[in-house]
Amino acid sequence: MSEHSFSPAWRAQPLGRRGFLRVSAASAATVALVAATGCDTSTPEPVLPDPNLITLPAGDNGLLYSLYLLALAKATLYQKIYETPPTDLTTAERAIFSDLRDHEVAYRELLHLILDPNYLDPTKAAQLFPTDFAFKLTSFTLTTRAGVLVAAQQLEDLAAATYPVMVPLLTSSNPYQRVLLLKAASVQARHAAVVRDLLAPGSFANDDVVNAAGQLKPKTPVEVNTALAPFFAPYVISVANLPVPVL
């Protein structure tokens, strides 16, 4: 018989204490390895995207989308006031809100056109937001003059404080676009001053919106987005990609 043959006698030899411990340890390690890998047949649950999350793009487009949302909010508010004005709103005040509506509709359409040059061609235009996306007015009291002015002041203050922050962040080489938005920044400040003066004469330069140097207190895109967030629910708008201004 070859010296390498395994005889029944060899098979019956006791392992001894040291050999037994060595074999036991190897067996335990094997079992643990199988349990950790081969026996786990579960499939990880896929993480589905949030259908209500809208993430604004980086760069100029993200900034323009943020300004578009402000224009959309104000145009929606002023259209509602124009259609169903409160009974205690004077004729002169109704004319002012009609002008405010016309301005904001123009800004909304201008920004929409900048963001989507095919906007005027329905066969090619891209959908900026979901079809049911809208600015909700339910938290405002629009049946009284006071309620209308408070709502308008809230949105006008946001616009006046953020335009001077956002416009300098734009990197576009198009000089006409920058000039248009700089002019819009000036108009937003005048809107805020008019609405504040209607609500409380002389309040257009109150210290809640103007600092000791007589300058508007700025608001970042994040601050504006936080203020508008409840009005766009259930949609959640992320501005994480937008540039961060140095104030």
C-alpha positions as CSV (number, residue, x, y, z in Angstrom):
1,M,0.0,0.0,0.0
2,S,1.3,3.5,-0.8
3,E,2.5,5.5,2.1
4,H,0.1,8.2,1.1
5,S,-3.0,5.9,1.4
6,F,-5.5,6.8,4.1
7,S,-6.2,3.5,6.0
8,P,-9.2,2.9,8.3
9,A,-6.7,2.9,11.1
10,W,-5.6,6.4,10.3
11,R,-9.2,7.7,10.2
12,A,-9.8,6.3,13.6
13,Q,-6.9,8.0,15.2
14,P,-8.0,10.5,17.9
15,L,-7.4,14.2,17.1
16,G,-6.0,15.1,20.5
17,R,-6.8,18.3,22.4
18,R,-4.7,20.7,20.3
19,G,-6.0,19.3,17.0
20,F,-9.6,19.4,18.1
21,L,-9.3,23.0,19.0
22,R,-7.7,23.9,15.7
23,V,-10.4,22.1,13.7
24,S,-13.2,23.6,15.8
25,A,-11.9,27.1,15.3
26,A,-11.7,26.7,11.6
27,S,-15.2,25.3,11.4
28,A,-16.6,28.2,13.5
29,A,-15.0,30.7,11.2
30,T,-16.4,29.0,8.1
31,V,-19.9,29.0,9.6
32,A,-19.6,32.7,10.4
33,L,-18.4,33.5,7.0
34,V,-21.3,31.7,5.3
35,A,-23.8,33.3,7.6
36,A,-22.5,36.7,6.8
37,T,-22.4,36.3,3.0
38,G,-24.0,33.3,1.4
39,C,-27.0,33.0,3.7
40,D,-28.1,36.6,3.3
41,T,-30.5,36.4,0.4
42,S,-32.5,39.6,1.2
43,T,-32.7,42.3,-1.5
44,P,-32.2,45.9,-0.3
45,E,-35.3,48.1,-0.7
46,P,-34.7,50.7,-3.5
47,V,-34.8,54.3,-2.3
48,L,-37.4,56.0,-4.4
49,P,-37.1,59.7,-5.2
50,D,-39.5,62.0,-3.4
51,P,-42.1,63.0,-6.1
52,N,-42.7,66.2,-4.3
53,L,-39.1,67.4,-4.1
54,I,-38.1,70.0,-6.7
55,T,-34.4,70.8,-6.7
56,L,-33.4,74.0,-8.4
57,P,-30.4,73.7,-10.6
58,A,-27.0,75.3,-9.9
59,G,-25.7,78.6,-11.3
60,D,-27.7,81.3,-13.0
61,N,-30.7,79.0,-13.8
62,G,-31.2,78.2,-10.1
63,L,-31.1,81.9,-9.2
64,L,-33.5,82.8,-12.0
65,Y,-35.9,80.0,-10.9
66,S,-35.8,81.4,-7.4
67,L,-36.8,84.9,-8.8
68,Y,-39.4,83.3,-10.9
69,L,-41.0,81.7,-7.9
70,L,-41.2,85.1,-6.2
71,A,-42.8,86.6,-9.3
72,L,-45.2,83.7,-9.5
73,A,-46.2,84.1,-5.8
74,K,-46.8,87.9,-6.2
75,A,-48.7,87.6,-9.5
76,T,-50.9,84.9,-8.0
77,L,-51.7,87.1,-5.0
78,Y,-52.4,90.3,-7.0
79,Q,-54.5,88.5,-9.5
80,K,-56.7,87.2,-6.7
81,I,-57.0,90.7,-5.2
82,Y,-57.8,92.1,-8.7
83,E,-60.5,89.6,-9.2
84,T,-62.1,89.8,-5.8
85,P,-61.0,92.9,-4.0
86,P,-62.2,93.4,-0.4
87,T,-65.0,95.9,-0.1
88,D,-63.0,98.3,2.1
89,L,-60.2,98.7,-0.5
90,T,-60.5,102.1,-2.0
91,T,-60.7,102.8,-5.7
92,A,-57.2,104.3,-5.7
93,E,-55.9,101.3,-3.9
94,R,-57.5,99.0,-6.3
95,A,-55.7,100.8,-9.1
96,I,-52.4,100.4,-7.3
97,F,-52.9,96.6,-7.0
98,S,-53.9,96.4,-10.6
99,D,-50.6,98.0,-11.5
100,L,-48.7,95.7,-9.1
101,R,-50.4,92.7,-10.8
102,D,-49.4,93.9,-14.3
103,H,-45.8,94.3,-13.2
104,E,-45.5,90.9,-11.6
105,V,-47.2,89.1,-14.5
106,A,-44.6,90.8,-16.8
107,Y,-41.7,89.7,-14.5
108,R,-43.1,86.2,-14.3
109,E,-43.4,85.9,-18.1
110,L,-40.0,87.5,-18.6
111,L,-38.2,85.1,-16.3
112,H,-40.2,82.1,-17.7
113,L,-39.0,83.1,-21.2
114,I,-35.3,83.5,-20.1
115,L,-35.5,80.1,-18.5
116,D,-37.2,78.5,-21.5
117,P,-36.6,80.2,-24.8
118,N,-39.3,77.9,-26.4
119,Y,-41.9,79.2,-23.9
120,L,-43.9,81.0,-26.6
121,D,-44.0,77.8,-28.7
122,P,-46.4,75.3,-27.0
123,T,-45.1,72.5,-29.1
124,K,-41.5,72.9,-27.8
125,A,-41.9,74.5,-24.4
126,A,-40.6,72.7,-21.4
127,Q,-42.8,72.3,-18.3
128,L,-41.0,74.3,-15.6
129,F,-42.9,72.7,-12.7
130,P,-45.6,70.0,-12.2
131,T,-49.0,70.9,-13.7
132,D,-50.6,71.2,-10.3
133,F,-47.8,73.4,-8.9
134,A,-49.2,76.6,-7.5
135,F,-48.8,79.3,-4.9
136,K,-51.4,78.7,-2.2
137,L,-53.2,81.7,-0.8
138,T,-55.2,79.9,1.9
139,S,-53.1,81.2,4.9
140,F,-53.8,84.8,3.9
141,T,-56.9,86.8,4.8
142,L,-57.8,88.5,1.5
143,T,-61.3,89.6,2.5
144,T,-60.2,92.7,4.2
145,R,-58.0,95.7,3.3
146,A,-55.7,95.0,6.3
147,G,-55.3,91.4,5.3
148,V,-54.5,92.2,1.7
149,L,-51.9,94.8,2.7
150,V,-50.2,92.4,5.2
151,A,-50.0,89.6,2.6
152,A,-48.6,92.1,0.0
153,Q,-46.0,93.5,2.4
154,Q,-44.8,90.0,3.3
155,L,-44.0,89.2,-0.3
156,E,-42.8,92.6,-1.4
157,D,-40.3,92.8,1.5
158,L,-38.9,89.4,0.5
159,A,-38.4,90.6,-3.1
160,A,-36.9,93.9,-2.2
161,A,-34.4,92.2,0.1
162,T,-33.4,89.4,-2.2
163,Y,-33.0,91.0,-5.6
164,P,-29.9,93.0,-4.6
165,V,-28.4,89.7,-3.3
166,M,-29.3,87.4,-6.2
167,V,-28.5,89.7,-9.2
168,P,-24.8,90.2,-8.4
169,L,-24.5,86.3,-8.2
170,L,-25.4,85.9,-11.8
171,T,-22.5,85.1,-14.1
172,S,-24.2,85.5,-17.5
173,S,-22.3,87.5,-20.0
174,N,-25.6,88.8,-21.4
175,P,-25.6,92.5,-20.5
176,Y,-29.3,93.0,-21.3
177,Q,-30.3,90.3,-18.9
178,R,-28.4,91.9,-16.0
179,V,-29.7,95.4,-16.8
180,L,-33.3,94.1,-16.9
181,L,-32.9,92.4,-13.5
182,L,-31.2,95.4,-11.9
183,K,-34.1,97.6,-13.1
184,A,-36.5,95.0,-11.6
185,A,-34.6,95.2,-8.3
186,S,-35.3,98.9,-8.2
187,V,-39.0,98.4,-9.0
188,Q,-39.3,95.7,-6.3
189,A,-38.1,98.2,-3.7
190,R,-40.6,100.8,-4.9
191,H,-43.4,98.1,-4.7
192,A,-42.4,97.4,-1.1
193,A,-42.3,101.1,-0.2
194,V,-45.8,101.7,-1.7
195,V,-47.4,98.7,0.1
196,R,-45.8,99.6,3.4
197,D,-46.9,103.2,3.1
198,L,-50.5,102.1,2.5
199,L,-50.4,99.9,5.6
200,A,-48.7,102.4,7.8
201,P,-47.6,105.8,6.4
202,G,-43.9,106.3,6.7
203,S,-43.1,102.7,7.5
204,F,-41.2,102.1,4.2
205,A,-37.9,102.7,6.0
206,N,-38.7,101.0,9.3
207,D,-35.8,99.3,11.1
208,D,-37.2,95.8,10.4
209,V,-36.2,96.2,6.8
210,V,-33.6,98.9,6.7
211,N,-30.4,99.0,8.7
212,A,-28.7,101.9,10.5
213,A,-26.9,102.9,7.3
214,G,-30.2,103.2,5.5
215,Q,-29.7,100.1,3.4
216,L,-32.1,97.3,2.9
217,K,-31.4,94.3,5.1
218,P,-30.5,91.5,2.6
219,K,-32.1,88.1,2.4
220,T,-30.4,85.0,1.0
221,P,-32.0,82.5,-1.4
222,V,-32.2,80.1,1.5
223,E,-34.1,82.6,3.7
224,V,-36.5,83.5,0.9
225,N,-37.1,79.8,0.1
226,T,-37.8,79.1,3.8
227,A,-40.4,81.9,3.9
228,L,-42.1,80.7,0.7
229,A,-42.0,77.0,1.5
230,P,-45.4,76.7,3.3
231,F,-47.2,78.3,0.3
232,F,-45.9,75.7,-2.2
233,A,-46.8,72.6,-0.1
234,P,-47.0,69.7,-0.7
235,Y,-44.0,70.4,-3.0
236,V,-40.7,71.0,-1.3
237,I,-38.2,73.2,-3.1
238,S,-34.5,72.7,-2.5
239,V,-32.1,75.6,-3.2
240,A,-29.0,73.6,-2.0
241,N,-27.4,74.0,-5.4
242,L,-27.6,77.8,-5.5
243,P,-24.5,79.9,-4.9
244,V,-24.1,81.2,-1.4
245,P,-23.8,85.0,-1.2
246,V,-21.2,86.7,1.0
247,L,-23.1,89.3,3.0
